[in-house]
């Protein structure tokens, strides 16, 4: 059954994806997993419609494929707690950086609109740089 997902439901699905520990992941398995904590079973199309969920799914699938999903257990609780503290600190820094970048983007977006700069102009590719390399033939 296809329906719109609320922000809370998207957060629950994202958290489930981030904590996925099974040896493989498919859209069907994710839909079944979501049915356990949502009021109804979302379809693959419903889940893949949301870019955050689609990117998290793709990232998790690539991580499983590249064997990044299997991590070594720390030898002691103190090492594990240090690692958790380090990762949480890093997460907080990245969240602040992400928030600042989003604010900067909104500012640039507003200024582009104010000065009549279109998306087409903003999407123009960077110019090629001729570095006068000597390893290629000069014509």
Secondary structure, 3 states (H helix, E strand, C coil): CCCCCCHHHHHHHHHHHHCCCCCCCCHHHHHHHHHHHCCCCCCHHHHHHCHHHHHHHHHHHHHHHCCCCCCCCCCCHHHHHHHHHHHHHHHHHHHHHHHHHHHHHHHHHHHHHHCCCCHHHHCCCCCCCCCCCCCCCCC
